[in-house]
Amino acid sequence: MDMIATRERNEMEICFDAVSVNESFARVAVASFASHLNPTMEEISDIKTAVSEAVTNAIIHGYENYEGYGKYGNSRPAGSVVHPGKVRLHCLMEDGIIHIEVADQGKGIGDIARAMEPLFTTKPELGRSGMGFSFMETFMDDLLVESTPGQGTTVRMSKKLSAGAWIGGEE
C-alpha cells in the first residue's frame, strides 16, 4: 500500500493582557505548541527566546507597561496591574516550519530600521539592552516587523524545525 504524503498543519491563537507575567506564559505556550514535532532543545530555546523578546517589546514599548520589568522600582506585583492593552500571539505550524506572529495595538514604531539596530533602546532607564530584535533575528530563520505609529506593531517570525525534514516524506 502506498503512503499518501500529507501536509501537516496546525494553528493556534491566544490573546492576553499586556502584563509582564504573561511573557512567560506566551513562551511556554509556543514551546508546548511546537512540541509534537519533537524539536531539539536548542530549537525550543531559540523559539522561547524570540517569543519572549517579541512579547516583552509589545508590553514595554507598545503599551509602555513597565510593571515587573527592570529598574522601574514599583513594589506592586506585576500581575496586579491589568493594562488595557492586549497582546495577540498567533502560531501556525506547517510542514515542519513554525510561523509566529506577536501583535499589539499600542503606540507603534516610528523608525523600524533604527529600532532594529543592535543596542538601540528607548528605555535605558529600565535597563533594556536594545538587543531584542537582534536576538529574534539570530534565533529565528525569518523576521519581519510591521508597525504604524498610533496603531501598533506586528512581529512575524518563522523557524524550520529539524523534525520538519520527516514531515510529508515517505516512510
C-alpha positions in Angstrom: 0.0 0.0 0.0 1.4 3.4 -1.0 1.6 6.1 1.7 0.0 9.3 0.7 2.2 12.3 1.5 0.2 14.7 3.6 0.9 18.2 4.8 0.8 18.7 8.5 -0.9 22.0 9.5 -1.8 23.1 13.0 -2.7 26.6 14.2 -3.4 28.3 17.5 -4.1 31.9 18.7 -4.2 33.3 22.2 -4.8 36.8 23.4 -3.7 38.0 26.8 -3.3 41.2 28.9 -0.1 43.2 28.3 1.4 42.5 31.7 4.9 41.1 32.4 3.7 37.8 34.0 2.2 36.8 30.7 5.5 36.9 28.9 6.5 33.5 30.4 3.0 32.1 29.6 3.5 33.0 25.9 7.0 31.5 25.9 5.7 28.2 27.3 2.6 28.1 25.2 4.6 28.3 21.9 7.1 25.7 23.1 4.2 23.4 24.0 2.5 24.0 20.7 5.7 23.1 18.8 6.5 20.0 21.0 4.6 17.5 18.9 7.3 17.8 16.2 9.9 16.7 18.7 12.1 19.8 18.2 15.6 19.8 19.7 16.3 21.6 23.0 18.2 24.2 21.1 15.3 24.9 18.8 12.9 25.2 21.7 15.3 27.5 23.5 15.6 29.7 20.3 11.9 29.9 19.9 11.2 30.7 23.5 13.9 33.5 23.5 12.4 35.0 20.3 8.9 34.9 21.6 10.0 36.3 25.0 11.6 39.3 23.2 8.7 40.0 21.0 6.1 39.8 23.8 8.3 41.9 26.1 8.6 44.6 23.4 4.9 44.7 22.9 4.3 45.2 26.7 7.1 47.6 27.4 7.4 49.6 24.2 3.9 49.1 22.6 1.9 49.8 25.8 4.6 51.3 28.0 3.6 48.9 30.8 6.7 48.7 32.9 5.3 46.8 35.9 7.6 43.8 36.6 10.4 44.9 34.3 13.9 46.2 35.0 14.7 49.1 37.2 11.3 50.7 37.3 11.1 50.2 41.0 7.4 49.5 41.6 6.7 47.3 44.5 3.3 46.0 43.3 3.3 42.5 41.8 3.3 42.7 38.0 0.2 40.6 37.8 -1.8 43.1 39.9 -1.8 45.7 37.2 -4.0 44.9 34.3 -3.1 47.2 31.4 -5.9 47.9 29.0 -3.8 46.6 26.1 -3.8 43.1 24.8 -1.1 41.1 23.1 -2.1 38.6 20.4 0.0 35.5 19.7 -0.7 33.5 16.6 1.2 30.4 15.6 1.0 28.3 12.5 2.8 25.0 12.2 3.1 23.9 8.6 5.4 21.3 7.0 7.8 21.5 9.9 8.0 25.3 10.0 6.7 27.3 12.9 5.4 30.7 12.0 4.8 33.0 15.0 3.1 36.4 15.0 3.1 38.7 18.0 0.9 41.8 17.6 -0.1 44.7 19.8 -2.3 47.7 19.2 0.0 50.0 21.1 1.9 53.2 20.1 3.8 51.7 17.2 7.3 52.2 16.0 8.2 55.4 14.0 11.5 54.2 12.7 11.7 50.4 12.4 15.2 50.3 10.9 16.5 52.4 13.9 14.6 50.2 16.4 16.2 47.1 14.9 19.7 48.4 15.3 21.7 46.4 17.9 22.0 48.2 21.3 19.4 50.9 20.4 16.8 51.3 23.1 14.2 53.9 24.0 14.1 52.6 27.6 17.6 52.7 29.0 16.2 53.7 32.4 14.6 50.3 32.6 17.9 48.5 32.0 16.8 47.5 28.5 19.8 46.4 26.3 18.4 47.1 22.9 19.1 43.6 21.7 15.5 42.3 21.4 15.3 42.4 17.6 18.8 41.2 17.2 18.0 38.1 19.3 14.9 37.5 17.2 16.9 37.7 14.0 19.6 35.4 15.4 17.4 32.7 16.8 14.7 32.6 14.0 15.1 31.9 10.3 13.0 34.9 9.2 11.9 38.1 10.9 9.5 40.8 9.6 8.4 43.8 11.6 5.5 45.9 10.6 4.3 48.9 12.5 2.2 52.0 12.2 2.6 54.8 14.8 -0.5 55.0 16.9 -1.9 51.7 15.7 0.5 49.0 16.8 3.2 46.6 15.8 3.2 43.1 14.4 6.3 40.9 14.6 6.4 37.8 12.3 9.0 35.1 12.8 9.5 31.7 11.4 11.8 28.7 12.0 12.2 25.4 10.3 12.4 22.6 12.8 14.8 19.7 12.3 11.9 17.3 12.6 10.3 19.0 9.6 12.6 17.0 7.3 10.4 14.0 8.1 7.1 15.7 7.6 5.4 14.8 4.3 8.2 12.4 3.2 7.9 8.6 2.6 8.4 6.2 5.4 
